[in-house]
Amino acid sequence: MADAPRSVRNAASGAQPHRPQTGRAGRVRLVDSHCHLDFPDFEDLPPFLERARARGVERFVTISTRMKTFDGLRRIVAAHDDVYCSVGVHCLNAHEEPDVTTAELVAAAQEPKVVAIGEAGLDYHYTIETRDIQEVGFRRHIAAARETGLPMVIHAREADEDIAAILEEETGKGAFPFVLHCFSSGAELARRGLALGGYISFSGIATFKTAESIREVARFVPLDRMLVETDAPYLAPPPHRGKRNEPAFVADTAAHLAKTLGISAEELGERTTENFYRLFSKVPAPVNA
């Protein structure tokens, strides 16, 4: 199936056949579904948002990495109508905040502009010694996603089998929406995640010369389960490699991904934006979209 036309692969996977959609004439609709606007790189935030809006980015989700910095996210989303946030503790920080409970996450998620849980998950690259603490936190975040109905934003690095096994076990307790963000894992995790109803989000990594395996995953992910993101300030795509990533650059990632899939940038943008509003259902679409 690897060399079959995109429409045939989608039909085989159960996805809805894609249809050309371009939104307003000449405009690529985009969302940066995962960025870190509370990081010091964006201390003067408005110019970054303006550059992104000028390239068609209509919504931003700035992602929580620590509960102790959550107030900073609150201030950002309060100041910008088109910026939303998640609530959670990054798995690399789980050992710093091991006592954050599901109830705390659920309570914070009641705020109007909190639209996701996480990011949380497993990362064995840097801190394998904290894997047990990471798993406890991961399961607490999943429970919060299940209770609130908000999407779980999952970080997975060098932990594919454990991530897949936990997702399958936890789904057995009750389904919950989720996205495997900044996908850099193997094809098997993608397939198992998709089988559970999850979404796959691609960042600038998918544009790197050494990332053909990620592009192969992108080729079999149904178009109705795909998102794009920056993970800014990290992982800038060409032609910005080596520079600070920013939300405007999601347009470059989307254009490269569209070329990989053999579709137009307009269609890729429209479809991933539709998917975003379906998954992040608490976020309202612009009235004139």
N, C-alpha and C positions, 0 to 999 in steps of 0.2 A: 504493500500500500504506500510505501514511502514516495514512489514516483507518480502516484495517481494524481489526477487533477484535484485541486482543493475542494471543489464541490462534491466529488465522489468520496473523498476522505471524510468530509463532514456528514454526508448521508450515512456512511458506514458507522460513524461514531454516535449517531443518533441526534446530532446537532441539526438545528434548522438551517436550510440552505441559505447562503448569504445573498443579499440583494443590494444592488448599488444604491447608496444613499450618500448624499453630499451636503445635506443641511443647506444653509444659505449659500448662494452662488459664490464660488471662489473662496470659501472659508472652510478650514479644517477644524472641526470641533474636537477639543481635547480636555482631559482632566488629568491633573497630576495627583494620582491616588495615593501617593506615599512620598512625603518629604519631611524634613526636620527644620521647620522655620524658626524654632526656638534656639537653634544652635548659634554660637557667636558669629558664624559666617554671615548671618543675615541680620545683624544688629540694626542696620538701616534697611528695613524690609520693603517699604513701598516701591522703590525702583525695581526691585526684583519681581514683584507682583505685576507691575505695569508692563514690564518686558514680556512676561508670560501671557498676560491678557492680550497684548498686541499680536501674539502668535496663535491665538485661538483657545488658550487655556481658560476655561470658564469656572472651574472649581479646583480647590486645593484641599488636601487632607494632610495636616501636620500631625506627626505620629509621636505618641508618648513613649518615653523610654525609662522614666522614673516617676514615681508618685510624688517625690519631694520637689519635682520641678513642674508639676501639673498646673500650678497657679500661673506659670508663664504661658502655658498654652491657652489657658482661659483668657488672659489679657490679649493675646494675639487674635483669637477668633472673635472676641468682642469688638475689636477694632476694625475688622475687615469682613464685610458681608459675605464674601465668596470663599472664606476660609473656614474649615471645620477641623475637628481634631478627634483623636482616639484617646483612650485612657488605658494605661497598663505599665508593666515593668518589663523592659527588654531582658531576654534570657541572660545576656552578658552582665546584667546588673542584678540578677535575681538574688545573688548572695549578699548584696548590700541591703535589700529590702525583702527579706524572706518571709515576713509576717503579713504582707499585704493579702487580704482575704477576698474571696469571691464577693462577699457582701459589700466590701468597700468599692470594688469595681462596679458592681451593679448600682450602688448609690450614685457614684459619679456619673454613670452612664445616663442618668435621668436628666442631666443638663441638656438643654435644647441643641447645642452644637457639638455634643459628643456623639459621634456617629459610628464608632467602631471600638472593639476591644483589642488591646495589644499595643505594640507588637510583643509577642512572646513566642517561645518555641524552644528549640534546642540548638546549641552551637558548640561543637566539640573541637573546633579549630584552636581556640584560644584558652578555653576554660573547661576542659573535660573533667577536671577534678570537682567541678560544681554540678555535674550532670544530674545528681539526685535532687538538688535544690531547684535546678532548672525544670525538671519534670514536674515537681510539685506545683511550681508556679504556672507551668504550661496548663496543667489540668484545671487549676483554679480559674485561669482565664477562659478556658473552654467552657467551664460551667457558667461563667458570666455571660458568654456569648449565647449559650443555650437558653439561659433565663431571660435575657433581654431581647434576643432575636437580632442583635447587632452582629455584623461580620467580625470574625476572629482574624486578625492580621498575623500571619505565621512567619516567623524567621526560622529558616532551616539551613544549617551549614554542617556538612560532614556528619550528618545524623539521619540519613534518609530512612533507614529501616526502622529506627525507633520512632521517628515522626509518623511514618505510615502506620505502624502498629498502634500507636496511641490514638491517631485519628480514627482508625477502624474500631478500636475498643470503645472510644468515647461516643462515636456515632451510634454504636449499639445501645447506648443509654438514652439516646434521643438526638435527633439530627440538629445541627447548628450550621449556620453559613460561615464560610471561611475562604481566605485567599492565601495561596502560597506566594508571598511577595518576593520581589527581586530574585526571580527564579534562577538558581545556579546549581541545581541538584540534578540527579540522574533521571532518565526517562521513566524508570519504574515508579518513582515517587509521584511524578506527574500523572501517570496513568491511574495509580491508586487514589490520588487526590481527586481526579476528575470523576472516578467511579463513585465517589462519595458525594458528588455534587459540588465540589470545590471549584474555585477559579484559579487561574495562573496569571501572575503579573510579571511583565518583562521590563527590565531597567536597561540602562546603558550597557550592561554586561553583554546583552544580546547583540551589540554592535561591534564587540571586540574581535579582532582577527583570530584570536585563539579560542573563540567561543562557538565553533561550529556545532558542537554537541547541543548547545542551548538553542541554536537556530533549528536544529533537527526536532527538538521538542516543540518549538513554536509551530513547526509545520504540521504537527498532528493535533495540536490543541484546537478544539472547535472554536470558531470565531465568536460564538456566543458565550464563551467562558474565558475570554482573554481581556486583560487590562494592561495599561502602560503606566509607568511611574518614572520618577527620577531617583528616588532615595537620596536626593540632594541633602547635603553638599558633596556626596560621594559619587563616584562612578560616572563621570561625565562622558557622553558619547562623542565620537568624531562629529564635527571638527574641533571639539573643545577638550580633547584628551589632555590630561595633565593640569587642567584648570579646575577651579571650584565649579561644581555642578550647581545648577539653579533650575527652578521650575520651567522656565522658557525652553530649556533643552529637551523637555519631553517631546517636543515637536520633532527634534532630530532623531530620537529613538523611534518614534512612531513612523517616520518616513523610511528609516532603515528597515524596520520590521515589515512594513508594507511591501517594500521591494523584495524582501525574503519570501513573502507569501504570494507574490505575484498579483497584488491588488493595488488600488490607488491609495494614496495617503488619505484622501477624503473618506474613502470607505473604511479604512482602518480606524480613523479617528471617530467616525460616526458609530461604528459598531462597538468599539471599546468604551465610548462615552455612554451608549445605551446600557452596556453591561455594568458600568459603574453605578448608574442610578438604580438598576435592578438589585445589585448586591448591597450598595450603601443606600438603602431605601429611605433612610431618615433625611437624606440630603435632597432638598428641592431643586429641580431643574430650573434654569432661567426661563422666565415667562416667554421670551422671544426666541427661544432656541428652536 
